[in-house]
Amino acid sequence: MEQNKRRTFIAMAALGSAVFMTGVGLQAHAAADFPSKPITIVVHTGPGSSTDIFARELAMAAEPVFGQPVVVVNRPGGSGATQMATLKEAKPDGYTIGVNTASHLTAMRTNLKGVYKWQDFSWITLNQLDPYITVVAADSPYKTLKDLFEASKQEGTTLKVGGFGTVGAAHNIAFNMLADAAGADFTWVSYTGGPQAITALLGKHIDAVNTNPGPALQFAEAGRARILGILDDKRMDSLPDTPTYSEAGYDVDTTWKQIRGIYGPKDIPVEIQEKLAEGFFKAMEAPSFKKYMAVSGQIAGDKKTTEYAQFVEQMDRIGYEWLQKLGVTE
C-alpha cells in the first residue's frame, strides 16, 4: 500500500513538473515569436489630445519595427477608468497595451482608490516627459505670471484656471504647486483634454489654462494665446522667450511633469515586455517621431520595465503627498 502511494506521489510530481515545463516552453515560444499579430494601444483620452497624438505618432513609427500593424483605439471616460478596465481584463500577452500618464496615478489615489493601484499593471516604457505650462489668451490683461497672481489677490476677483482632469489630477497638482508658491487662490475648471481647455480659454470662459506645450504651441504661434511660464529647469528651445517658473520668481518642484509611457495588464512575461520596450525605443529614433517630439516640445524618456516601475512608484509618492495636502484623499 505504502509503495503504491509512493509511486502515485512520484507520478503526480512528474506530471506537475511536465505541466510546468510545458507552460514555460509555451511562454518562451510566445516570446520568441512576438509579435505575430497586430498590437493594440488603448488611449484613455479622446482624439486630438496630446496623449492621443503621442500614441498615434508612436504607433506609426513602431509598425515597421515590429513588422505588424499597431492600432490605436480611444477609450475615454472616468479619468482613465474605462481604459484601465480594458487593460486589466485583457490577456497579458503584450498584444493589448495602453498609454499611461501621471493622471493615472492620481486617479488611483482618488476616484479610483480601492479599484486600481499601480501594482495592478505591467510598466513597460517611459517615452515622454512633458513639462507643464500656464497659458492665457493673447488679449488677456495678464502679461506675466506676476500679473496673473496679483490680480487673483484683489478683492472680488476669482481666478478661474482650467485643464485636464478634476481636482487632484496631475495637471491640477501642477498648478496647485505654482499657486502655492505664489500664495494665491484659484478655482479649478475641469476639461476632458488640453484642446478643450484652450477652446474655453479663447471663448473667455476661464482666465488661464494649465496644460502641456503640445495643445498650446499652435495657438501661441498664431498669436491667439500667450504662454506665461513653464515648469522646468530650463527654457524650451521652441519658447525661448517664455521664462521658467523659477525665473518668474516662483520656486516650484520641477520633478513633477506629465509623463507618457506604455503599460499593460499585470504579469506580461518579462521577455515580451523587453521586446515591446526595445521596439518602442527603436521607433522613437524614426525621423518622423523625432520631428514630432521637437515640434511639440517633448523630452524623451529612457526608462523601461524595472526602472520604469521604480519611477512610477516615486511619482505615485509625490502625487499622494499633494493629494493629501489638497484634502482629496487620506
C-alpha positions as a printed NumPy array, in Angstrom:
array([[  0.   ,   0.   ,   0.   ],
       [  2.751,   2.442,   1.028],
       [  4.716,   1.54 ,  -2.084],
       [  1.674,   2.282,  -4.286],
       [  1.184,   5.66 ,  -2.57 ],
       [  4.825,   6.48 ,  -3.156],
       [  4.551,   5.557,  -6.837],
       [  1.395,   7.708,  -7.171],
       [  3.136,  10.642,  -5.492],
       [  6.163,  10.35 ,  -7.805],
       [  3.875,  10.11 , -10.845],
       [  1.877,  13.178,  -9.801],
       [  5.071,  15.137,  -9.127],
       [  6.423,  14.179, -12.532],
       [  3.147,  15.205, -14.167],
       [  3.17 ,  18.562, -12.35 ],
       [  6.758,  19.146, -13.405],
       [  5.9  ,  18.281, -17.001],
       [  2.929,  20.674, -16.994],
       [  5.115,  23.416, -15.514],
       [  7.848,  22.856, -18.09 ],
       [  5.239,  22.848, -20.872],
       [  3.948,  26.214, -19.64 ],
       [  7.471,  27.595, -19.54 ],
       [  8.088,  26.259, -23.014],
       [  4.911,  27.839, -24.38 ],
       [  5.825,  31.186, -22.778],
       [  9.323,  31.025, -24.258],
       [  7.869,  30.175, -27.675],
       [  5.375,  33.069, -27.436],
       [  8.17 ,  35.468, -26.502],
       [ 10.395,  34.251, -29.331],
       [  7.542,  34.688, -31.827],
       [  6.394,  38.065, -30.504],
       [  4.773,  39.911, -32.172],
       [  2.962,  37.584, -34.549],
       [ -0.237,  39.649, -34.859],
       [ -1.383,  43.291, -34.534],
       [ -0.708,  45.208, -31.326],
       [ -3.455,  47.438, -29.905],
       [ -2.663,  50.61 , -27.933],
       [ -5.612,  51.777, -25.822],
       [ -5.731,  55.525, -25.093],
       [ -7.697,  56.986, -22.179],
       [ -8.34 ,  60.378, -23.851],
       [-10.259,  61.436, -26.924],
       [ -8.93 ,  62.024, -30.453],
       [ -6.753,  65.121, -30.842],
       [ -5.465,  65.237, -27.265],
       [ -1.712,  65.334, -26.576],
       [ -1.794,  61.716, -25.421],
       [ -3.766,  60.565, -28.461],
       [ -1.313,  62.3  , -30.799],
       [  1.619,  60.715, -28.944],
       [  0.077,  57.252, -29.27 ],
       [ -0.596,  57.65 , -32.99 ],
       [  2.875,  59.006, -33.746],
       [  4.478,  56.175, -31.772],
       [  2.253,  53.55 , -33.397],
       [  3.089,  54.796, -36.888],
       [  6.83 ,  54.699, -36.143],
       [  6.592,  51.273, -34.462],
       [  4.831,  49.381, -37.249],
       [  7.957,  48.852, -39.406],
       [  9.932,  47.936, -36.278],
       [  7.518,  45.224, -35.145],
       [  6.513,  44.163, -38.644],
       [  2.868,  44.17 , -37.544],
       [  0.058,  46.751, -37.511],
       [ -0.027,  48.871, -34.341],
       [ -3.603,  50.068, -33.858],
       [ -4.702,  52.952, -31.6  ],
       [ -8.186,  52.872, -30.045],
       [ -9.684,  55.557, -27.796],
       [-11.448,  54.551, -24.581],
       [-12.028,  57.828, -22.703],
       [-14.019,  58.037, -19.503],
       [-13.753,  58.023, -15.739],
       [-10.305,  59.671, -15.54 ],
       [ -8.806,  56.594, -17.19 ],
       [-11.114,  54.045, -15.537],
       [-12.57 ,  52.805, -18.85 ],
       [ -9.118,  52.244, -20.308],
       [ -7.778,  50.612, -17.122],
       [-10.711,  48.197, -17.065],
       [ -9.977,  47.248, -20.683],
       [ -6.337,  46.543, -19.865],
       [ -6.967,  44.688, -16.635],
       [ -9.374,  42.351, -18.432],
       [ -7.023,  41.818, -21.392],
       [ -4.868,  38.738, -21.77 ],
       [ -1.321,  39.501, -20.515],
       [  0.34 ,  38.574, -23.784],
       [  1.587,  42.016, -24.865],
       [ -0.927,  42.466, -27.668],
       [ -3.208,  44.828, -25.734],
       [ -1.368,  47.68 , -24.032],
       [ -2.126,  51.288, -23.182],
       [ -0.711,  54.753, -22.767],
       [ -0.367,  55.973, -19.213],
       [  0.104,  59.48 , -17.833],
       [  0.684,  60.913, -14.362],
       [ -3.089,  61.342, -14.096],
       [ -3.445,  57.559, -13.916],
       [ -1.508,  57.579, -10.659],
       [ -3.508,  60.396,  -9.09 ],
       [ -6.785,  58.768, -10.186],
       [ -5.765,  55.551,  -8.446],
       [ -5.349,  57.553,  -5.248],
       [ -8.675,  59.413,  -5.554],
       [-11.779,  58.453,  -7.556],
       [-10.365,  55.003,  -8.378],
       [ -8.948,  54.328,  -4.918],
       [ -9.654,  50.742,  -3.936],
       [-10.419,  49.832,  -7.54 ],
       [ -6.932,  50.047,  -9.057],
       [ -3.391,  50.599,  -7.806],
       [ -0.199,  50.98 ,  -9.808],
       [  0.925,  47.479,  -8.82 ],
       [ -2.031,  46.043, -10.793],
       [ -0.246,  46.662, -14.105],
       [  2.98 ,  45.983, -16.032],
       [  5.051,  49.133, -16.605],
       [  6.89 ,  48.797, -19.906],
       [  8.424,  52.092, -21.087],
       [  8.628,  55.761, -20.136],
       [  8.609,  57.522, -23.524],
       [  7.958,  61.182, -22.73 ],
       [  8.466,  63.79 , -20.049],
       [  6.175,  66.694, -20.838],
       [  6.525,  69.91 , -18.775],
       [  3.503,  71.889, -17.631],
       [  2.862,  75.439, -18.812],
       [  0.478,  78.26 , -17.885],
       [ -1.387,  79.839, -20.804],
       [ -3.647,  82.885, -21.194],
       [ -5.394,  84.362, -24.234],
       [ -3.323,  86.773, -26.314],
       [ -5.605,  89.673, -25.402],
       [ -5.607,  88.834, -21.701],
       [ -4.673,  91.684, -19.327],
       [ -2.206,  89.276, -17.689],
       [  1.16 ,  89.639, -19.397],
       [  3.184,  87.743, -16.791],
       [  2.642,  85.197, -14.033],
       [  3.048,  88.029, -11.539],
       [  0.165,  89.911, -13.212],
       [ -1.997,  86.802, -13.01 ],
       [ -1.405,  86.146,  -9.323],
       [ -1.556,  89.767,  -8.215],
       [ -4.969,  90.056,  -9.888],
       [ -6.135,  86.891,  -8.134],
       [ -5.471,  88.52 ,  -4.753],
       [ -7.707,  91.512,  -5.43 ],
       [-10.988,  91.57 ,  -3.553],
       [-13.895,  90.305,  -5.618],
       [-11.661,  88.527,  -8.135],
       [-11.895,  84.767,  -8.624],
       [ -9.164,  83.323, -10.802],
       [-10.575,  80.523, -12.955],
       [ -7.985,  78.049, -14.244],
       [ -8.825,  75.097, -16.481],
       [ -7.115,  71.895, -17.507],
       [ -7.437,  68.155, -17.976],
       [ -8.977,  66.263, -15.08 ],
       [-10.637,  67.021, -11.788],
       [ -9.129,  68.456,  -8.616],
       [ -6.224,  66.169,  -7.744],
       [ -5.427,  65.239, -11.359],
       [ -1.799,  65.677, -12.438],
       [ -2.446,  68.986, -14.236],
       [ -4.334,  70.298, -11.234],
       [ -1.486,  69.344,  -8.899],
       [  0.984,  71.167, -11.167],
       [ -0.986,  74.407, -10.95 ],
       [ -1.534,  73.969,  -7.218],
       [  2.247,  73.792,  -6.813],
       [  2.574,  77.107,  -8.656],
       [ -0.309,  78.794,  -6.832],
       [  1.092,  77.598,  -3.506],
       [  4.463,  79.179,  -4.328],
       [  2.635,  82.4  ,  -5.288],
       [  0.378,  82.366,  -2.223],
       [ -2.669,  82.642,  -4.472],
       [ -6.126,  81.046,  -4.593],
       [ -7.963,  79.869,  -7.69 ],
       [-10.973,  77.882,  -8.863],
       [-10.231,  74.793, -10.971],
       [-12.407,  74.07 , -14.01 ],
       [-12.163,  70.501, -15.311],
       [-11.98 ,  69.55 , -19.002],
       [-11.582,  66.28 , -20.89 ],
       [ -8.335,  67.396, -22.522],
       [ -5.964,  70.269, -23.239],
       [ -7.609,  71.268, -26.541],
       [-10.997,  71.59 , -24.812],
       [ -9.464,  73.791, -22.107],
       [ -7.774,  76.005, -24.725],
       [-11.118,  76.38 , -26.535],
       [-12.713,  77.529, -23.275],
       [ -9.858,  79.969, -22.71 ],
       [-10.263,  81.554, -26.139],
       [-14.009,  81.754, -25.525],
       [-13.37 ,  83.81 , -22.342],
       [-14.887,  81.163, -20.064],
       [-11.726,  80.874, -17.94 ],
       [ -8.72 ,  83.088, -17.188],
       [ -5.87 ,  80.637, -17.702],
       [ -5.063,  77.064, -18.636],
       [ -2.585,  74.63 , -17.166],
       [ -1.589,  72.26 , -19.93 ],
       [  1.421,  70.918, -21.828],
       [  3.159,  72.609, -24.774],
       [  1.557,  70.423, -27.456],
       [ -2.023,  71.766, -27.325],
       [ -0.884,  75.396, -26.881],
       [  2.042,  75.954, -29.246],
       [ -0.042,  76.335, -32.414],
       [ -2.242,  78.962, -30.747],
       [  0.783,  80.84 , -29.419],
       [  2.411,  80.789, -32.86 ],
       [ -0.841,  82.06 , -34.407],
       [ -0.927,  84.946, -31.942],
       [ -4.076,  83.74 , -30.189],
       [ -2.527,  82.643, -26.88 ],
       [  0.322,  83.725, -24.621],
       [  2.415,  81.256, -22.609],
       [  3.387,  82.866, -19.3  ],
       [  5.711,  80.248, -17.842],
       [  6.968,  76.677, -17.868],
       [  7.54 ,  74.184, -15.066],
       [ 11.025,  73.009, -15.977],
       [ 14.675,  73.618, -15.147],
       [ 15.35 ,  75.493, -18.377],
       [ 13.525,  77.308, -21.171],
       [ 12.239,  75.381, -24.151],
       [ 14.02 ,  75.768, -27.49 ],
       [ 10.633,  76.362, -29.119],
       [  9.729,  79.008, -26.488],
       [ 12.97 ,  80.914, -25.873],
       [ 11.135,  83.984, -24.539],
       [  8.998,  82.085, -22.032],
       [ 10.521,  82.041, -18.525],
       [ 10.604,  79.046, -16.23 ],
       [  8.513,  79.354, -13.081],
       [ 11.741,  79.84 , -11.139],
       [ 12.852,  82.681, -13.414],
       [  9.448,  84.281, -12.903],
       [ 10.034,  84.198,  -9.14 ],
       [  8.169,  81.034,  -8.124],
       [ 10.098,  78.113,  -6.66 ],
       [  8.239,  75.002,  -7.819],
       [  9.484,  71.394,  -7.77 ],
       [ 10.439,  70.672, -11.396],
       [ 10.432,  66.895, -10.907],
       [  6.637,  66.93 , -11.3  ],
       [  5.97 ,  66.556, -15.019],
       [  3.375,  64.988, -17.209],
       [  4.61 ,  61.557, -18.249],
       [  3.571,  59.355, -21.125],
       [  4.531,  55.749, -21.288],
       [  3.376,  52.289, -22.227],
       [  1.852,  49.949, -19.668],
       [ -0.327,  46.878, -19.794],
       [ -2.039,  44.067, -17.92 ],
       [ -0.242,  42.636, -14.924],
       [  2.049,  39.631, -15.472],
       [  3.024,  40.212, -19.098],
       [  6.102,  37.946, -19.399],
       [  9.321,  39.884, -18.874],
       [ 10.687,  38.722, -22.227],
       [  7.692,  40.216, -24.036],
       [  7.896,  43.425, -22.022],
       [ 11.554,  43.712, -23.048],
       [ 10.659,  43.182, -26.712],
       [  7.986,  45.864, -26.519],
       [ 10.368,  48.266, -24.804],
       [ 13.157,  47.702, -27.316],
       [ 10.735,  48.089, -30.213],
       [  9.181,  51.316, -28.959],
       [ 12.548,  52.872, -28.139],
       [ 13.765,  51.978, -31.627],
       [ 10.581,  53.551, -33.048],
       [ 11.401,  56.78 , -31.196],
       [ 14.531,  57.086, -33.365],
       [ 12.423,  57.373, -36.541],
       [ 12.807,  60.819, -38.213],
       [  9.027,  61.361, -38.169],
       [  8.819,  60.71 , -34.422],
       [ 11.836,  62.894, -33.67 ],
       [ 10.253,  65.726, -35.651],
       [  7.014,  65.33 , -33.7  ],
       [  8.939,  65.431, -30.409],
       [ 10.77 ,  68.624, -31.402],
       [  7.691,  70.431, -32.717],
       [  5.62 ,  69.6  , -29.615],
       [  8.406,  70.427, -27.152],
       [  8.683,  66.944, -25.636],
       [ 11.551,  65.45 , -23.63 ],
       [ 12.397,  61.83 , -24.489],
       [ 12.082,  59.267, -21.714],
       [ 14.605,  56.47 , -21.271],
       [ 13.242,  54.024, -18.691],
       [ 11.872,  50.528, -19.229],
       [ 10.356,  47.667, -17.198],
       [ 12.006,  47.563, -13.734],
       [ 13.369,  51.121, -13.927],
       [ 10.037,  52.434, -15.087],
       [  8.18 ,  50.651, -12.288],
       [ 10.559,  52.269,  -9.773],
       [  9.968,  55.679, -11.367],
       [  6.187,  55.164, -11.224],
       [  6.471,  54.33 ,  -7.527],
       [  8.345,  57.622,  -6.955],
       [  5.787,  59.645,  -8.931],
       [  2.983,  57.971,  -7.021],
       [  4.587,  59.027,  -3.736],
       [  4.947,  62.692,  -4.793],
       [  1.399,  62.819,  -6.128],
       [ -0.007,  61.185,  -2.992],
       [  1.651,  63.803,  -0.774],
       [ -0.026,  66.588,  -2.772],
       [ -3.379,  64.846,  -2.846],
       [ -3.276,  64.676,   0.939],
       [ -2.282,  68.333,   1.083],
       [ -5.253,  69.216,  -1.134],
       [ -7.537,  67.184,   1.078],
       [ -8.864,  64.954,  -1.698],
       [ -7.577,  61.684,  -0.227],
       [ -6.492,  60.311,   3.117]])
